Amino acid sequence: MLKYHMYGLDTHNRERGSTTVEWLGLATIAVLVIALLLPQVRSTAGDVWGNVVGQLTGFFS
């Protein structure tokens, strides 16, 4: 067990922070829930999503 802990492979260690991917996943879920629950923000959420996708497309091209 010590060998795995030294190399960061200890899967039983719960004292780690949340990763960026986890935060992005939670944010995406929150946006989708809000967009589905509030019809008046659907178009705004669509615009925001389009802007995010456009920024990411420009960033990676």
C-alpha positions as CSV (number, residue, x, y, z in Angstrom):
1,M,0.0,0.0,0.0
2,L,2.9,2.4,0.8
3,K,4.2,1.9,-2.8
4,Y,0.9,3.0,-4.3
5,H,0.6,5.9,-2.0
6,M,4.1,7.2,-2.9
7,Y,3.2,7.4,-6.5
8,G,-0.2,8.9,-6.1
9,L,-2.1,5.8,-6.9
10,D,-3.9,5.4,-3.6
11,T,-7.5,5.2,-4.6
12,H,-8.7,5.2,-0.9
13,N,-7.5,8.8,-0.3
14,R,-10.5,11.0,-0.2
15,E,-8.6,14.2,0.8
16,R,-8.1,15.5,-2.7
17,G,-9.6,18.6,-4.3
18,S,-12.1,18.6,-7.2
19,T,-10.6,18.7,-10.6
20,T,-11.4,21.2,-13.3
21,V,-13.3,18.5,-15.3
22,E,-15.5,17.7,-12.3
23,W,-16.3,21.4,-11.9
24,L,-17.1,21.8,-15.6
25,G,-19.3,18.8,-15.4
26,L,-21.2,20.2,-12.5
27,A,-21.5,23.6,-14.1
28,T,-22.9,21.9,-17.3
29,I,-25.4,20.0,-15.4
30,A,-26.5,23.1,-13.5
31,V,-27.0,25.0,-16.8
32,L,-29.0,22.2,-18.3
33,V,-31.3,21.9,-15.3
34,I,-31.9,25.7,-15.2
35,A,-32.5,25.7,-19.0
36,L,-35.1,22.9,-18.7
37,L,-36.8,24.3,-15.6
38,L,-37.1,27.9,-16.8
39,P,-38.4,28.2,-20.3
40,Q,-37.7,31.9,-20.5
41,V,-33.9,31.3,-20.2
42,R,-33.7,28.6,-22.8
43,S,-32.8,31.0,-25.6
44,T,-30.3,32.7,-23.3
45,A,-28.7,29.4,-22.4
46,G,-28.5,28.5,-26.0
47,D,-26.8,31.8,-26.8
48,V,-24.3,31.2,-23.9
49,W,-23.7,27.7,-25.1
50,G,-23.1,28.9,-28.6
51,N,-20.6,31.5,-27.4
52,V,-18.8,28.9,-25.3
53,V,-18.5,26.5,-28.2
54,G,-17.4,29.3,-30.5
55,Q,-14.7,30.3,-28.0
56,L,-13.5,26.7,-27.6
57,T,-13.5,26.2,-31.3
58,G,-11.4,29.3,-31.8
59,F,-9.1,28.3,-29.0
60,F,-8.3,24.9,-30.4
61,S,-8.0,25.9,-34.0
